[in-house]
Amino acid sequence: MKIKKGKDAIVFQIMAYILVGIFAIACIIPFYLIIVGSMTKENIIITEGYQFFVTAKEFSLEAYQMALKDPKSIIGAYGVTIFVTVVGTILSIFLTTMAGYVLARPDFPWRNGFSFFFFFTTLFNGGLVPWYLLCTKYLAFSNHIYSLIIPGLFSIWNMIIAKSFMKGIPFEMTEAAKIDGAGDFLIFYKVIMPMAKPLAATLTLFIALAYWNDWYHCMLFMSTSDNWNLQYTLQNILNSTTALKRVAAQTGMQVGQLPSEGLKLAMTVIATGPIVLLYPFLQKYFVKGLTIGAVKG
């Protein structure tokens, strides 16, 4: 039976669609300007600023040509980034959801002590230098691909989200599975995780974005370019271009007009384009994963 909407509900719905549409357009416009700016000549960007539309005379792919001057390094960096993102996200989801599930179980006697241990680390840490010495001297992180995966495997904030979500799953389901003879790992895999798809989707987006955008650990542990990820590779290209322009300005050397502004925009497109495609697949779970378990009856 279809319920007829009143005039006030229809007006509210129309206004809501208009406001959401305006907000969506406002969010899309900056990224559109980045794409257009990356295909605009450098002198046009400097003299006239960013253009909403680019004409044939203003069109240039020089920034992309410079960013992709060494395609092998870019392809290799993409490979490293994709591998680290996929492997790191899968392992991180596994560890985070298991920790959240255990700490949410009322039959786990040490859950308060472990929770305090986790929360304590959000307030105090050993500092950057001791952490760096531990990673390089004792864990042998230098120039190894796992040095880009292990530091981001576990996040306390993601664990808190997972714990809040798991509290919303009735513990009676775990007890019923135990009565049927299931072990803890089987319960987690067969009972808990199918109900935690919104949580997994939300954490996947957070963790994948963190791994994809990470350049800091690559800067700390990678001295050779073979294992550089995409973000650090693009940053080095930009730094090289900026340094060359600075040297040219100080020495009077003629190097032509390097597209430094367009290069920044082109690298933004290269770096963010693939990860943007991840969101539509997770969008239907995103809001539910954030809000479920936050309100208790």
Salt bridges, closest charged atoms under 4 A:
ASP107 OD2 - ARG105 NH2 2.67
ASP107 OD2 - LYS178 NZ 3.65
ASP184 OD1 - ARG105 NH1 3.29
ASP214 OD2 - HIS217 ND1 3.14
GLU261 OE2 - LYS264 NZ 3.62
